[in-house]
Amino acid sequence: LAIPHNSNWSNGRMFYPYSLTERSPEEQRALASLRSEIEPLAEVMQVKGDSECRNGLSRVLGGADEYCDFEKLRHPDDSEEDCGDDVGSGGMRLSGCHSRYSFTRYALIEGLREEERLGANSFKFGLIAATDNHTASAGAVEEGAYFGSTGMDRGPGDRIREAVEVPGGVAKGDVTRYNPGGLAGIWATQNNREALFAAMRRRETFGTSGPRILPRFFAGWDFPQDVCGANDMLETAYARGVPMGGDLSGSERPAEAAAGAPRFIISALRDSATGSTPLQKLQIVKGWMDDDGNMQQRVFDVAGSSEPIASVNPDTCEQSGQGYNSLCTLWHDESFDPEEPAVYYARVIENPSCRWSSYDCNALAPEQRPAQCTDGSMDRVIQERAWTSPIWYSP
């Protein structure tokens, strides 16, 4: 299998739909089917930033998502033009047009249209995250212990600096935009190669921005109302529904649920390590195509606290407030249209915590701190998170 990597700087080339190319319909369909087969996963987060979503892109409706400004390799206020229905170039130099086809959320929605046009969904992938830190330090994702991503940025003074041009003009490295990277999670039946690859191929995976959060996500038609409190929750969820990465078909809806919406179980456990950050909330992200060919998105807060319940002092990294060790809920989509294909995935949001840049600034003597420590050009507080693989609904 292959995993698309670092799509956020692709200027729309990573997830450009086959149905818009000049190939014949037969070639488009064959390529879409092949890609669906060999790319069951995509990378949503790594050292060079978040590839989930970006605000302000053309033909993406549904309002801004405040959590789409997280760890952007190119600043959320970057004013480069939009690629529209085309693609651009220059991403490795942090330039060129911005495209909805560079981000996993919009690729998942575009895949619904590819399915309708071609009979094959080229973007039917689950989500993982990774480090990509180029330092042979797999799993080194702790913000407070970050030691760079390339070997040339080992100390705080090497990391908090202006962007660096790569010789030959092929790329541009802005070290302050990098991060320690993310982690991949796999729900496998056993810890061996065969079981791990089987789980990846069925897309029962998730990604995190670093913390070892454990999310679960299921969809079905008749989960019991008290399923979250049941000792056999997982057994019930697998028996009566489909897990992350799965398909839910309207044609298989039980007669007694004919007029109802699907139900979703979403749960999460916080990172169990000492000193980890509590959870704030669980969200479900829904995507679909409207009749005008626009991408629609909606984010639902489904458990925990919609409003902030904790804070962190970036000058000391001391956290205060409340939070959750675990969250679970049973949710149904009140806007559900049984005739409309849709894609859903879950997102788990932690309380605010210090970004690595705060730890680095605080480690330097005040007179040694670069301007970025105080001028607001560099994020110093983040909200870490986890993303589940999607579940697809088809009529």
N, C-alpha and C positions, 0 to 999 in steps of 0.2 A: 504494500500500500504506500501511497504518497500523501504528504501533508503540506498543503499550501502554507507558506512561511512569509511573515512580514508583509502582509498585503497592504498595510497602511501607507506604504510609500510607493505603491505600484502605479499611481495616477490612473487607476481604473482598469489596468491591464489584467489584474489577477482574476477578477470575477466578471469580465465582460461577457455578456450572453452570446451563445452561439447563434441564436435565432436572428441576431442583428448583423451577422457576418455575411459575406457574399458567397458563401458555400451553398451548394444545393441543399434542399430540405433533407434529402437522404443523408448527406454528409453531416449536416448539423445534428440530426437525430443520432447518428452513430457516434459522433464525438461526445454528445451529451451523455449517452449511455455509458461510454467508456470512462468518462470522467467520474460519473457517479459510482462506477465499480471500483476504480483504483484510488479515489480520493474520498474515503468515508469520513475523514476528519479535516478540520482546518484549525489553524493556530489563532487564538483570539488575543493573546498577550505574550510579550516577551521583552527582552531588555530594551529594545527600540520602540517600546510603547504599546498602547492598546489599539486593537484593530476591530473592536466591536462596532463602533458607531461614531458619527461626528455630526454636530449640529450645523444647520444652515445649508445643507446640500440640496441641489435641485431635485424636484419631483419626489421629495420625501415629505409627506404631510403628517400631521398629528401633533405638532408642537415640539418645542425644545425638550430635551431630556438632560437635566442637570448633570447626570452621571456620565454623559457622553463627553464631558470635558476632561475626563480622567487620563492622566499620563499620555498626553498627545505629543507625538514626536514633532509635529508641526503645531505651533501654538494655536489654541482655539480662536484667537483673534487674527490669525494669518489671513491676509486679504487677497491672496491669489485667486484668480478666476476659477469658476466651476467648469468642469469638463463637459457638462451637459450629457448628451447621449454618445459622446465620443470618448477617446482616451487621450492621455497626455504623456509627457516624459519629464525627466528631471527629478524624480522622487528621491533618488539617492543623494542628490545635492540639496534636499529639502526645498525644492522649488517645483514649478509646474502646477498645472491645474489640480484642483481637488475633485474627487469623484466618489459617487455613491458605490461604484463598483469596486472600491478598495476596502470595503468594510463588511464583516461577516453578516451583520444584521440585514443589510440591504441585499446581499447576495442570497440569503435565505428567502427573502421576499421575492426577489427576481426569479428564484427557482420555481416558485409557484406558477409564474407566467411561462417559464420554459416548459414546464410540464403540460400546460394547456396548449402551447403552440406546437411542441415537438413530440409530446407523449413521453418525454424523458426529462427528469429533473437533474441538471448538471451540477446543481448546488445543494444537493441533499446531504449535508455533512453534519457531523457532531463537532463539538468544541473541545479543545484542549488548550493548555498554555505551556510555556517553556521558558528556560533561562536564556539560551543563546548568548552566554556571557564571554565566550572565547578565552576562558581562564581555566578550563578543566576543573571546575568547581561545581559539579552538578548539585542542585538543591540549595545552594548558598543564596537564599532569597531574603534574608532578614534585613530590614531597612537599617537597623542600628549597627549592623556588622558588614555593611557594603564596602567592598574594597576594589571597586571598579569592574569594568567589563572587558577590557582589552589587554591588560598588563601594562599599559602606558598611563593609567590613571589610578595608581595605587594609593596615593595620599589625598587628603582633602583639597590641598592646593592644586592638585592635578585634575581634580574633577570639577571644581567650581571655577570655570574659566570661559573665555569666549570660544565660539565655534572654531573648529580646525578644518582646514582644507586638506583633503587627501591628495597626495601627489598624483599628478596626471589629470586632475580635475574630474575624477570619476565619482567622487562622493564628498560629502561634507559632514563632519562629526560634531554635533553639539552635545558635549558630555553632560551638561546639566539637564538635557531632555531624556537621558537614559535612566534606567532604573534597575534594581536587582533582578528583575525578571519574574516569571510566573512558574506554576507547577501544573503538571497534568495529573488527573485522577482517573482511575479506571475501576469500574465495578465488575470485576471478574469473578468467576465461580471458584477459581483456584489461582494461586500465585505461581503459575508456570507459563512458559512461552505460548503454548497452544491456547490456554484459556485467556491470556492477555490479548493475543491477536484476535481471538473470536469476539471478545468484548469490544475491541476497537472497531472491528468490521461491522458490528451491530450498533455502533455509535453510543454505547452505554458508558460515556465518558464525561468529564467535566474539567474545567480549568479554574485556577485561582491566580490572583495577582501576587501570590507569595505565601500567605497564611495557609495552614493545612485545615481549611474549612471542609466539612463533609456534607455536601448537599444531596438530597434525593428529590426526584421529580417523576410523578406518574400521572397518567390520564386514563379515565374510564367513565363508564356510564352510571354505575350503581355502587360506588363506594359507600359504606355506612357513614353516617354523620359523625360518629365517635371514633373514626379510624385512627386519628392521631394519638389517642390515649390507649389504644389497644396494644397488648403485648405481641400480637401477631400482625402488626401493621404491615410489615414487609411481605409476609405470606399473602395477606389479603390483597395488597397492591399488585403483586405479580399475578395472582390468580384472576383478579377482576379487571385488570387494566394493562397498560403498556408502560414501560419505563422510559426514561430519557433516551432519545435516539429512535423511538418507535413511531408507528403509524396508528392513527385512530380513524376508523372508517365509519361514515354515517350509515353505510349499508349494513353494518354489523350491529347497529344500535338495537338494544332489546325493545320489544314492543311497549313495555311499561315505561320506557324512557323516551318514547317517540317525540314528545313535545318538549323535552328538556335539553339543557346544555350539558356538555361533558363536564365532569368534575376532575379537578386536579389536586393531587396531594403534593405539597412542597414542604420539605423539612430541611433543617441544617443544624449541625453541631459546630460550635466555635472551635478554633484551633485549641488543642488540649495542652499545648506547651505553657509552662510557667511564664507569666508576663504577657501572654497574648491579649488581644483586644476583643472585648465582647461584641456581639452582633447588635445591629440596630434594627434591621428589617429584612423581610423577604419580599421580592417583587416577581411578577410575571410580566414578560414582554410579549406582546402579540403583534404579528405582522400579517398584512394581506394586501392584495392589489385591488384598487377600486375600478369602477367601470370606465374611468377616463385614463387608465394606464398609469396612475400615480401609485407610489408606495405609501401605504398607511401604516402607522405604528401607534401603539398605545402601551403605556406602562402602568401597571396596577400595583399599588402597595397592598399586600395581602396579609401580612403578619408583622408583629413588632410595632415600632413607632414611626409614623410618617414624618414627624417633626424630630429634629435633633434632641437627644436626651443626654448627650455627653459632649465634652470638648477636650482639647489638648492645648497646652501652652507650648508653642514652638520653641521658646527660649529655654525651656527646661525639659520638654517632652513628658511632663507630668499630665496624666489623664485624670479627669474628674467626671462625675455623673453616673448614670445608670446604663444598663445594657443587659443582653441576654446570653446565657450559655447555650441555649437551644431554642429553636422555634419550629412550629409545625402548624399547618392549617389545611383545611379542605376548602377549595374555592371553586366557584363556577362562573363562567363568563356570561354576564347578563346581556351583553351585546351580541351574543352568538347568533350567527345566521347559518342554518344547516345547509344552505346551498352554496356557501362561500368557502373555498379552500383557505386555510390559515396555518400559520406556524407559531408555536408558543415555546418560549424557554424561560427558565427561572434565573434570577439574579439575587445573590445574597450580599448585603451591604453591612460592613463593619462600622463601628463608631469611628470618629476621627482619630487619627494617630499621626505621629511625626513621619514625614518623608525622610529619606536618607540625607537630603540636603540640609535639613535642620540639624541632624546629628553632626554633619560635617562642619556647618557654620559654628555650632556650639563648641566643637572641639578646637577651634582656632582662637587664638587670643584676639580680643576686639580689634586691635590695630592691624591684625593680619587678615581680617575678614574681607573678602571681595565685595564689591558693590552689590552683587546679586543677592547677598544675604539680607539686605535691607531695602532694596529698591522695588520689590514686588515683581520682578521679572521672572522669578523662579518659584515654583510651588514649594511650600514648606510643610503643608499639612495635606494628607490624603485620606480617603476612605477605601481601604482594601476591600476585596470582593471575590466572589466566585460566580462562575457562569455554568449552567448545566447545558448539556446538549438539548436540542429542540425535540418537540413532539409535533408531528404534522397531522392536521385534520384534513380529510378529503370527504366530499359528499358521497 
